[in-house]
């Protein structure tokens, strides 16, 4: 049972044991957040922001409790991942708790701090308070996260500091039915980092993950964020990514969603003067799975640039939802914004809802948006068949080519390979495709 009453009882039981429970500001925030969630409940299609994705079924979704302990499966999964990018920094979390024995942080430049949120709450609570967010942020799932989150990643970069190796945040399952992560990134002026937020495939149990990642990108900083979601077939994954970009900051988001029964990711960013953002996304769903991405780009100041490219692969009776809004404020003259969402239906039963929006209050701007929903091109299939490619392999080649454009925007080769391997794991005939990629 996962009704609001369940969560009130869970919060009453667990609040005193959460990291930072003795901090007055955090105790107050958590209490306000759980009260807000109890009042609002799970979102339904009656709410405009959730018109295609209802969480009303969560009232009856069977969630339990479990132990917070690393498992042999967690060790094996992480070992394989670390072999794919051996020079990187690795922070591992099991059931939402930092696992030092599974983590490996190499030498860091002076001024770089990479660790767990729980540790930061103990040693630098004032800095965490400034970055944590508020109980009223986002929709009710974000409030649930604020009520329970006590761990996640804490990344703090001083002015001008560049962390060259990628920072991998790996969130493994170890038995718990629900976990709530909050990742905080504070990047001061001129700093640089590449961050991977990864949810590898877990078991087949009914689980809930809520995750909030907040990024403060200082002036002229450069932050690249890759989110790879591969949770199990009965998992519910509800995530929010928020970025606040100061003057000249460059932020790139690559959102790859390949798992979970229902996955929803909200991405919101606010651009200062001359800031640039790339929102690059790829999702695959089959069976009766449901995947939803909502994005909001706020051009608040002049000369901002945004590029948004989302692509979806939908098979079986799956449903994909994309809603993207770009808002250009009156003062945001000379904004340059482009938004596209393209969906490929691989089954007559699959469904896609795409809703790109522009809201423009300035007059000196260059803005465009568009969306498509279609099937594989019959002429392209005929071309491949005429050259000896069998029908099934021809379909897979065209499907992969449709998706590969998104993956090619990931600049770091090991991370691009990680995304490609995750896609191959969802596609039939992957071995033959891998030979050609």
Secondary structure, 3 states (H helix, E strand, C coil): CCCHHHHHHHHHHHHHHCCCCCCHHHHHHHHHHHHHHHHHCCCCCCCHHHCCCCCHHHHHCCCCCCCCCCCHHHHHHHHHHHHHCCCCEEEEEECCEECHHHCECCCCCCCEEEEEHHHHHHHCHHHHHHHHCCCCCCCHHHHHHHHHCCECEEEEECCCCECCCCEEEEEECCCCCEEEEEEEEEECCCCEEEEEEEECCCCCCCEEEEEEEEEEECCCCEEEEEEEECCCCCEEEEEEEEEEECCCCEEEEEEEECCCCEEEEEEEEEECCCCEEEEEEEEEECCCCEEEEEEEEEECCCCCEEEEEEEEEECCCCEEEEEEEEEECCCCCCEEEEEEEEEEECCCCCEEEEEEEEEECCCCEEEEEEEEEECCCHHHHHHHHHCCCCHHHHHHHHHHHHHHHHHCCCCCHHHHHHHHHHHHCCCCCHHHHHHHC
